[in-house]
């Protein structure tokens, strides 16, 4: 019987140690997330890229949030107050629709970046914006207002934007 107790005690101790390692790792991951500061406009180098749309009836673009040199931060939610602007900075009044995407956060830094996917109609009225302007997400407030060059490919007048997320590979 003592051999059984020894094995059972050793197994219990090994299980407890494994749980302690998992709990410690989870706590450290949570602490790391809490320690990583929220992205501001000066932390980011933002650009818009054309994407291949899976449908000939739509256009696709990706807003890419890359870290400025040496910055590490996190960003999540959605951009707000989105305006597509002509060369003179005048709002082109693109209609935007779609629901509220699920909330996600993404780390930005070194080789990690975040994206927002943009879809628009490929048929019907088309716009040729020079820029897109929006507020970055803030924490409980509006984030920085940024203006980014838009690709020459243009955009449909009816636009749908997703939330900020890690890129889909």
N, C-alpha and C positions, 0 to 999 in steps of 0.2 A: 504494500500500500504506500510506503514511503517513496518508492520510485515514481508512482503515479502522481503523488503530491508534488514532487520535485519537478516533473515534466509540466504539470498543470500550472505551478507557480512560475516556471520559466516562460511558458506560453503567455500567461497573464502579464508578466513584466514586459515581454517583447511587444505585446499588443498595446500596452499603456505607453511604451516608448514611441511606437509608431504613431499613435494618436497625438502625442506631444509634439512630434516633428511636424505632422500635418497642421496642427493648430498653430504652431509657431510660424510656419511658412505662410499660412493664410493671414495671420496677424501682420507679418512683415510686408506682404503684398498690399494689404489694406493701408498700412502706414506709408508705404512708398507712394501709393495713389494720393493719399492725403498730403504728403510732402511735395509732390510734383505740383508746381503752381499752374494756375489757369493761364491760357494763352491770351496775349494782347496783340494788337496789330504790329507792334515792334518786334514781337517774337517770331513773326511769320513772314514767309515769302510766298505770296499767294498768286496763282496763275490759273487760267482757264485753258483747257485742252479740248480739241475736238475728239469725239469718240465715234466708233462705228456703231450705228444704230441697227438693231436686229430687224427693223421694219423700214421699208422704203417710205412709209407714211409718216415717219418721225425723224427728228434730229436729236442727237445726244451729245452732251458736253459734260465735262468733269471739272469742278472747281477743286484745285489741289492746294492743301494747306501744308506747306513744307516749312521746316524750322529755318529761321534766319541763322546765320553762322553762330554756333555755340549755344543756341537756345534749346532748352528742353522744357516742354509744357504739355498740358492736356487741354482738349477742347471737346465740346459736345453740344447736343441740342440742334438748333437750326439757326441759320442766318435770318435776319429780319429786316424790314423796310427795304426790300430789294427793288432797285430801279435800274432799268436798262437805259443808257444815256447815248445821245448822238455825239458827234465830234465837238459840239459846243457845250456839252454837259446838260442838254435839255432832256427831260424824261420822255421816253418814247411810248409810255403807257401800255406796255405789254400786260395782257391779263394773266393772272396767276391763279391757279386752282390746285386742288388736292387737299387731302386732310393733313392732320398733324402726324408726322411719322413717329415711331417709337423712339424714346430717348436713349441715346448711346453716347459714350465718351470714347475718344481715341487719343492715344499718346502721340506726341509729335517731337521728333528729335533724332539725331544721328540718321539712321536709315528708315525711320518710321515717319509716316505722314498720314493725314486724314483727307477725306474727300466728301464732296457733296455732288450727287449726280443730278443733272438738269436734262429734262426732256422737253421737246416742243414739237408742234405739228410741222411736218415737212410739206404739207399741202395747205393751201389757203394763204391768207396774208402772211407776209414775211417781213421781218425787221432786220436792219443791219446796224446794230449798236456798235459803238466804238468802245464803250465801257459798261461795266456793271458796278453798281454801288450798293453796299449793304452794311448793316451793323453785324459785327461778330457777336456770338452769344457771350453774355456776361454771366456772372453768378449773382442772380437776384436783381440785376440791372442790365441796361443795354451795354453791349461791348463797344469797342472802337468802331468808328465809321471808316470803311475802306473803299477805295475805288480801284478797280482792276481792269486792265485792257481785255476786250472781248475779241475772239478770233474773227477773221474776215468771213468765215462761213455763215455768219448771221444766225438768226433764230426765228422760229415760228412765233406768231403773235400770241399764241396761247401756250403758257409755260407751266411746267410742273417741276417742283424742286423737292428733293429728298432731304433727310436730315444728315448731319455730319456723322461719318462712320469711318471705320477702317476700310481701305480699298478692297474691292472684290477681285480675287485673282482668277 
